[in-house]
Amino acid sequence: MRSIRHAALASLGLLALAAPTHGEEFVDGIAAQVGTDIVLASEVERFAGPVEAKMNAAGAPYSEVVKMRAEILERMIERRLIEQAVRRIEIDATEAEVDNAIAAIASETGLTMEQLQRTVEAKGMTYEAYRDQIRSEIQRQKLVSGAIRSRVRVEDGEVRALYDKRYADQPEGGREVRLRHILVPYGEGTDTTETEACAVAEGARARVNGGEEFAEVAADTSAVNAQFGGDVGWVHTDTLAAWMAEPVSTLQAGQMSPVLRMPFGCNVLYLVQRRQFEPKTYEEAKPELYQEIFEEKMAEEYTAFLEQLREQTYIERKGIYADAAPAFSSSPPSAAGE
């Protein structure tokens, strides 16, 4: 589904300008025409360059690089479609709204504003570009709210069914813990050895012991929920994996485990908080479950809305992107140009 691809590519953000790889001299041109707007090849390279460099370093085949560039172009085409709809309806996002949204992201990830900015820039994105991304997302949400929200209905029976599925087997009592997790994978599918991975994990522990926030270090190093500072949320102690249960049982809030070597990678666990587990009643869970179903339906309607915009807008992919287009769009391929 295209929505899954969106989620995977969302972490790319607006990446800093980077030169193309493979040693060729880059000549700018038009990558795609979207109605009266265009997407420049240089814009695609700005997104794709840093990603391609990492893929090349990991030994990815060139066909995967081409696919990645085509996916990024499709994302940019969709941005143009949304931008055009936003302009037609004259939707705006104020500086205060952008500030509040970024502050909420920092709070949810356990980072200060300064730490969030450093994390963004460490990922190869300028902070101003990040603000532009957040602004576009606010505009998109306003557009979605106005054009799509009225189409979505959630029935009580749907909420009850999800509650029964998720909470029917919940424990009656016991304890639960909120954890953060740094995982540095090694072995199959990576270019990292166990020794190298555990050295990175030990380095991460040293940074925390040196005064850095665990969430900030996890954002830099973890392969698990890095965008949330390694936060894995609340977990009942009875459902913890066996390799986690014993070290977590000895931790106090604010403490972290030694490096835990597992076949899939080297791990560091951090205990944020421990509390008594209270079974969640239907009335307590209902607002959260309702929102979850609502957001899923909104995502489906958004995809349909986006397809409608595609059908109503002239889209032509140019040059090397024309050949890759059929894999990512229901639109018929156009002749190569530019």
C-alpha positions as CSV (number, residue, x, y, z in Angstrom):
1,M,0.0,0.0,0.0
2,R,1.2,3.5,-0.8
3,S,0.5,4.6,2.8
4,I,3.1,2.1,4.1
5,R,5.6,3.6,1.7
6,H,4.8,7.0,3.1
7,A,5.5,5.9,6.6
8,A,8.8,4.4,5.6
9,L,9.9,7.5,3.7
10,A,8.7,10.0,6.3
11,S,11.9,9.6,8.2
12,L,13.8,11.1,5.3
13,G,12.5,14.5,5.9
14,L,13.8,17.5,3.9
15,L,17.4,16.4,3.6
16,A,20.3,18.8,3.2
17,L,21.6,19.4,-0.3
18,A,24.1,16.8,-1.3
19,A,26.1,16.1,-4.5
20,P,25.1,13.1,-6.6
21,T,27.2,10.0,-6.4
22,H,28.6,7.6,-9.1
23,G,31.1,10.3,-10.1
24,E,28.9,11.9,-12.9
25,E,28.6,15.6,-13.3
26,F,25.0,16.5,-12.4
27,V,23.0,18.5,-14.9
28,D,19.8,20.0,-13.6
29,G,16.5,19.4,-15.3
30,I,12.9,18.6,-14.7
31,A,12.1,15.3,-12.9
32,A,8.4,15.7,-13.2
33,Q,5.6,18.1,-14.1
34,V,2.6,18.2,-11.7
35,G,-0.1,20.3,-13.1
36,T,1.4,23.8,-13.5
37,D,4.2,23.0,-11.0
38,I,7.5,21.1,-11.6
39,V,9.8,19.0,-9.5
40,L,13.5,19.7,-10.4
41,A,15.9,16.8,-10.6
42,S,18.1,18.8,-8.2
43,E,15.3,18.6,-5.6
44,V,15.2,14.8,-5.9
45,E,19.0,14.8,-5.6
46,R,18.7,16.9,-2.4
47,F,16.6,14.2,-0.9
48,A,18.3,11.2,-2.5
49,G,21.9,12.1,-2.2
50,P,22.5,11.4,1.5
51,V,20.4,8.2,1.3
52,E,22.2,7.0,-1.7
53,A,25.5,7.5,-0.1
54,K,24.4,5.3,2.8
55,M,23.0,2.6,0.4
56,N,26.3,2.6,-1.5
57,A,28.3,2.2,1.7
58,A,26.1,-0.7,2.6
59,G,26.6,-2.4,-0.8
60,A,23.0,-1.9,-2.1
61,P,22.6,-2.8,-5.8
62,Y,22.1,0.2,-8.2
63,S,18.6,-1.1,-9.0
64,E,17.6,-0.4,-5.4
65,V,19.1,3.1,-5.6
66,V,17.0,3.8,-8.7
67,K,14.0,2.5,-6.9
68,M,14.7,4.7,-3.9
69,R,15.0,7.8,-6.1
70,A,11.7,7.0,-7.8
71,E,10.0,6.6,-4.5
72,I,11.3,10.0,-3.4
73,L,10.1,11.5,-6.6
74,E,6.6,10.0,-5.9
75,R,6.7,11.5,-2.4
76,M,7.6,14.9,-3.9
77,I,4.8,14.7,-6.5
78,E,2.4,14.0,-3.7
79,R,3.7,17.0,-1.8
80,R,3.1,19.2,-4.9
81,L,-0.5,17.8,-5.2
82,I,-1.1,18.7,-1.5
83,E,0.5,22.1,-1.9
84,Q,-1.7,22.9,-4.8
85,A,-4.8,21.9,-2.8
86,V,-3.6,24.0,0.1
87,R,-3.1,27.0,-2.2
88,R,-6.6,26.6,-3.7
89,I,-8.2,26.6,-0.3
90,E,-5.7,29.2,1.1
91,I,-4.7,27.2,4.1
92,D,-1.8,28.6,6.3
93,A,0.2,27.5,9.3
94,T,1.4,30.3,11.7
95,E,4.8,30.5,13.3
96,A,3.2,29.8,16.7
97,E,1.6,26.6,15.4
98,V,4.9,25.4,14.0
99,D,6.6,26.3,17.4
100,N,4.0,24.4,19.3
101,A,4.1,21.4,17.1
102,I,7.9,21.1,17.4
103,A,7.7,21.6,21.2
104,A,5.2,18.8,21.4
105,I,7.5,16.5,19.4
106,A,10.4,17.3,21.7
107,S,8.3,16.6,24.7
108,E,7.0,13.3,23.4
109,T,10.6,12.1,22.5
110,G,12.0,13.2,25.9
111,L,14.3,15.7,24.3
112,T,15.0,19.4,24.9
113,M,14.5,21.8,22.0
114,E,18.3,22.1,21.7
115,Q,18.7,18.3,21.7
116,L,16.0,18.0,19.1
117,Q,17.7,20.5,16.8
118,R,21.0,18.7,17.2
119,T,19.3,15.4,16.4
120,V,17.7,16.9,13.3
121,E,21.0,18.3,12.0
122,A,22.8,15.1,12.8
123,K,20.4,13.3,10.4
124,G,21.6,15.7,7.6
125,M,18.6,18.1,7.7
126,T,18.8,21.8,8.4
127,Y,16.6,23.1,11.1
128,E,14.9,25.5,8.8
129,A,14.1,22.7,6.4
130,Y,12.7,20.7,9.4
131,R,10.4,23.7,10.3
132,D,9.2,23.8,6.7
133,Q,8.4,20.1,6.9
134,I,6.4,20.6,10.1
135,R,4.7,23.6,8.5
136,S,3.7,21.5,5.5
137,E,2.4,18.8,7.8
138,I,0.3,21.2,9.7
139,Q,-1.2,22.5,6.4
140,R,-1.8,18.9,5.3
141,Q,-3.6,18.1,8.5
142,K,-5.8,21.2,8.2
143,L,-6.6,20.1,4.6
144,V,-7.3,16.6,5.7
145,S,-9.5,17.8,8.6
146,G,-11.5,20.0,6.2
147,A,-11.8,17.7,3.2
148,I,-11.8,14.2,4.8
149,R,-12.8,14.2,8.4
150,S,-16.5,14.5,7.7
151,R,-16.3,11.2,5.7
152,V,-15.1,9.1,8.6
153,R,-17.5,7.3,11.0
154,V,-16.4,5.0,13.9
155,E,-19.1,2.7,15.3
156,D,-19.2,1.6,18.9
157,G,-19.1,-2.1,17.8
158,E,-15.8,-1.5,16.1
159,V,-14.3,0.0,19.3
160,R,-15.6,-2.9,21.4
161,A,-14.2,-5.5,19.0
162,L,-10.7,-3.9,19.2
163,Y,-10.9,-3.8,23.0
164,D,-11.8,-7.5,23.1
165,K,-9.0,-8.3,20.8
166,R,-6.4,-6.3,22.6
167,Y,-7.4,-6.6,26.3
168,A,-9.2,-9.9,26.6
169,D,-6.1,-11.6,27.9
170,Q,-4.6,-8.7,30.0
171,P,-3.2,-9.6,33.4
172,E,-5.3,-9.0,36.5
173,G,-2.4,-7.3,38.3
174,G,1.3,-7.2,38.7
175,R,3.9,-4.6,37.7
176,E,4.7,-2.8,34.5
177,V,7.8,-0.9,33.4
178,R,8.5,1.9,30.9
179,L,11.7,1.2,29.1
180,R,14.1,2.9,26.6
181,H,16.2,0.6,24.4
182,I,19.4,1.0,22.4
183,L,19.9,-1.8,19.9
184,V,23.0,-2.0,17.7
185,P,22.5,-5.0,15.3
186,Y,25.2,-7.1,13.9
187,G,25.6,-10.3,11.8
188,E,23.3,-11.2,8.9
189,G,22.0,-8.2,7.0
190,T,24.6,-5.8,8.4
191,D,28.2,-5.0,7.8
192,T,28.9,-5.0,11.5
193,T,30.6,-7.7,13.7
194,E,29.5,-8.5,17.2
195,T,32.6,-6.9,18.6
196,E,32.0,-3.7,16.6
197,A,28.3,-3.5,17.6
198,C,29.0,-4.0,21.3
199,A,31.8,-1.4,21.1
200,V,29.1,1.1,19.8
201,A,26.8,0.1,22.6
202,E,29.5,0.5,25.2
203,G,30.2,3.9,23.7
204,A,26.6,4.8,24.1
205,R,26.6,3.8,27.7
206,A,29.7,5.9,28.3
207,R,28.0,8.9,26.8
208,V,25.1,8.5,29.2
209,N,27.4,8.0,32.1
210,G,29.1,11.2,31.0
211,G,26.0,13.2,31.4
212,E,24.1,12.9,28.1
213,E,20.4,12.0,28.1
214,F,19.7,8.4,27.3
215,A,17.0,9.5,24.8
216,E,19.4,11.7,22.9
217,V,22.0,8.9,22.7
218,A,19.4,6.4,21.6
219,A,18.2,8.8,18.9
220,D,21.8,8.8,17.5
221,T,22.6,5.1,17.8
222,S,19.6,2.8,18.3
223,A,18.0,0.7,15.5
224,V,14.8,0.6,17.7
225,N,12.5,3.6,17.9
226,A,15.4,6.1,17.4
227,Q,12.9,8.8,16.5
228,F,11.3,8.4,19.9
229,G,14.6,8.3,21.8
230,G,14.5,4.5,22.0
231,D,11.2,4.6,24.0
232,V,9.3,1.3,23.8
233,G,6.5,2.4,26.1
234,W,4.9,0.5,29.1
235,V,5.4,-3.2,29.2
236,H,4.0,-5.7,31.8
237,T,6.8,-7.5,33.5
238,D,5.2,-10.9,32.8
239,T,5.4,-10.2,29.0
240,L,9.0,-9.1,28.9
241,A,11.3,-11.3,26.8
242,A,13.4,-13.6,28.9
243,W,16.6,-11.9,28.1
244,M,15.2,-8.6,29.2
245,A,13.3,-9.7,32.3
246,E,16.3,-10.5,34.6
247,P,18.4,-7.3,34.0
248,V,15.3,-5.1,34.2
249,S,14.3,-6.6,37.5
250,T,17.5,-5.3,39.1
251,L,17.2,-1.7,37.7
252,Q,16.0,1.3,39.6
253,A,14.3,4.2,37.7
254,G,17.0,6.2,35.9
255,Q,19.4,3.3,35.7
256,M,20.6,1.4,32.6
257,S,21.7,-2.2,32.1
258,P,25.2,-3.3,31.0
259,V,25.6,-4.2,27.4
260,L,23.5,-7.3,26.7
261,R,24.8,-9.5,23.9
262,M,22.1,-11.3,22.0
263,P,22.3,-13.2,18.6
264,F,20.6,-10.2,16.9
265,G,22.6,-7.4,18.4
266,C,24.1,-5.6,21.4
267,N,21.5,-4.0,23.7
268,V,21.3,-1.4,26.5
269,L,18.1,-1.1,28.5
270,Y,17.1,2.0,30.5
271,L,14.3,1.9,33.1
272,V,12.3,5.1,33.0
273,Q,9.7,4.2,35.6
274,R,8.1,1.2,37.4
275,R,4.5,1.1,38.6
276,Q,1.6,-1.2,39.6
277,F,-0.3,-2.5,36.7
278,E,-4.0,-1.7,36.6
279,P,-6.2,-3.7,34.2
280,K,-7.8,-1.3,31.7
281,T,-11.6,-1.2,31.5
282,Y,-13.5,-0.7,28.3
283,E,-14.5,2.8,29.4
284,E,-10.9,3.7,30.1
285,A,-9.6,2.3,26.8
286,K,-12.4,3.6,24.7
287,P,-11.1,7.1,23.8
288,E,-7.7,5.7,22.8
289,L,-9.1,2.8,20.8
290,Y,-11.6,5.2,19.1
291,Q,-8.8,7.5,18.1
292,E,-6.8,4.6,16.7
293,I,-9.6,3.4,14.5
294,F,-10.4,6.9,13.5
295,E,-6.8,7.6,12.4
296,E,-6.7,4.3,10.4
297,K,-9.9,5.3,8.6
298,M,-8.5,8.8,8.1
299,A,-5.4,7.4,6.5
300,E,-7.5,5.3,4.1
301,E,-9.6,8.3,3.2
302,Y,-6.4,10.4,2.7
303,T,-5.0,7.8,0.3
304,A,-8.3,7.9,-1.7
305,F,-8.2,11.7,-1.6
306,L,-4.7,11.7,-2.9
307,E,-5.6,9.3,-5.7
308,Q,-8.4,11.6,-6.6
309,L,-6.0,14.5,-6.9
310,R,-3.7,12.4,-9.1
311,E,-6.6,11.6,-11.4
312,Q,-7.5,15.2,-11.7
313,T,-4.0,16.5,-12.3
314,Y,-1.7,16.2,-15.3
315,I,1.5,14.3,-14.1
316,E,4.4,13.6,-16.3
317,R,7.7,12.0,-15.1
318,K,10.7,12.9,-17.1
319,G,13.9,11.3,-18.2
320,I,15.2,8.4,-16.0
321,Y,12.1,8.7,-13.7
322,A,9.7,7.9,-16.5
323,D,10.8,4.3,-16.7
324,A,10.5,3.7,-13.0
325,A,7.1,5.3,-12.7
326,P,4.9,2.2,-13.3
327,A,6.2,0.6,-10.1
328,F,4.9,3.4,-7.9
329,S,1.9,4.9,-9.5
330,S,-1.3,3.8,-11.2
331,S,-0.8,6.6,-13.7
332,P,0.3,5.5,-17.2
333,P,4.0,5.9,-17.9
334,S,4.9,9.0,-19.9
335,A,7.5,9.3,-22.7
336,A,10.9,10.3,-21.5
337,G,11.8,13.9,-21.7
338,E,14.2,16.5,-20.5
